[in-house]
Amino acid sequence: MPKYYIQSGTVRTVVSAEDAQRAALWAVHKAMQQVIPTYDDALATPEAKAAQAGKGEVFILDATIRLSEQGFDRDDCDTLPTFQVVTEWNQLMVALDRLQDWL
């Protein structure tokens, strides 16, 4: 499975994924779970999240998500609009919620 170097705002991480789109979705998921409870047993309380934000340990996305299989800070990286990836992430979360209700 390919490894992707992802950069956007304060996010700088390496993810193994089948393709760049899925790697970008994972980065958005990591950022979104800081502020939105994405599952019932969320580990962090709102107070813990506020403390984390106070330390500057918050993922903040930029307008684009940069992805490369070669490394960080590459001019030849792929870019995806963050809004597009967040929209797709939201659609996935809605589908998972509906599936959970169905089961």
C-alpha positions, 0 to 999 in steps of 0.5 A: 500500500502506498505511503502519502505525505500529507500537508495542509495548514498545521497538518503534516502527516504520513498515511498509508492508503490505497490512493491519494483521495483516501489518504486525504479523507483520513487527514480530514477525518483526523482534523474533524474528530477534534471538534465533532464527535465522530462516534459514540465512544469519543475518547476526548471530552470537550474540556480535554479538546479545549486543553489540547487547543490551548497547547497549540496541538490542533490540526487546522486545514488550509484551502488545499490538501497537498499529497505526495508519495515522495516527501513533504514540501514537494513542488510536484505534489498532488493537490485537492481542494479541502472543501471537496474532501470535507464534503466527501468525508461528510457524505461518508459519515452520513452513510455510516450513520445510516448504516448503523441505524439500519443495523 
